[in-house]
């Protein structure tokens, strides 16, 4: 079963002609780079790090089935 969630990447001018990139639906995911292309790459990395910040070692349990969920990130 595959499903897609669409989030909004916003690119805005910042100081010294840099580009600020952020995810509109997740205010904590924001970055800045010299070019839009670099800002796009950094935004994907920032979103990945945001999701990874919620992970921790699961408590040992013999009654839970654990299966990985794969998420692919792509910015437009």
C-alpha positions in Angstrom: 0.0 0.0 0.0 1.5 3.3 -1.0 0.2 6.7 -0.1 1.5 10.2 -0.7 1.5 13.2 1.6 2.1 16.5 -0.2 3.7 19.3 1.8 4.5 22.8 0.6 8.2 23.9 0.1 8.5 27.7 0.2 11.5 29.5 -1.2 12.0 33.1 -0.1 14.8 35.7 -0.5 17.0 36.1 2.6 19.9 38.3 3.6 22.9 38.6 1.3 21.0 37.2 -1.7 20.6 33.8 0.0 17.5 31.7 -0.3 15.4 30.6 2.7 13.6 27.3 2.3 10.9 26.1 4.6 8.1 23.6 4.8 4.8 25.6 5.3 3.0 22.8 7.2 6.0 22.1 9.6 7.4 25.5 10.8 10.3 23.8 12.6 11.7 22.7 9.2 13.6 25.7 7.8 17.0 26.3 6.3 18.9 28.8 4.2 21.6 28.5 1.4 23.3 30.6 -1.2 21.2 29.2 -4.1 17.7 27.8 -4.6 19.2 24.4 -5.6 21.3 24.2 -2.5 18.3 25.4 -0.4 16.3 22.6 -1.9 18.9 20.0 -1.0 19.2 21.4 2.5 15.4 21.4 3.0 15.2 17.7 2.2 18.0 17.1 4.7 16.3 19.3 7.3 13.0 17.4 6.9 14.8 14.1 7.2 16.5 15.2 10.4 13.2 16.5 11.7 11.6 13.1 11.3 14.7 11.3 12.7 14.5 13.5 15.8 11.4 11.6 16.9 13.1 8.2 16.7 14.5 6.4 19.7 15.3 2.9 20.6 12.0 1.0 21.0 11.3 -0.7 24.3 11.9 -4.4 24.3 8.6 -6.1 23.8 7.8 -9.6 22.6 4.1 -8.9 21.8 4.7 -6.1 19.2 5.3 -6.8 15.5 7.7 -4.2 14.3 8.0 -3.5 10.6 9.9 -0.6 9.0 8.0 2.2 7.2 9.9 3.8 4.3 9.5 7.5 3.6 10.9 9.1 0.4 11.5 12.8 0.5 11.6 15.0 -2.7 11.3 18.7 -3.0 10.1 20.6 -6.0 
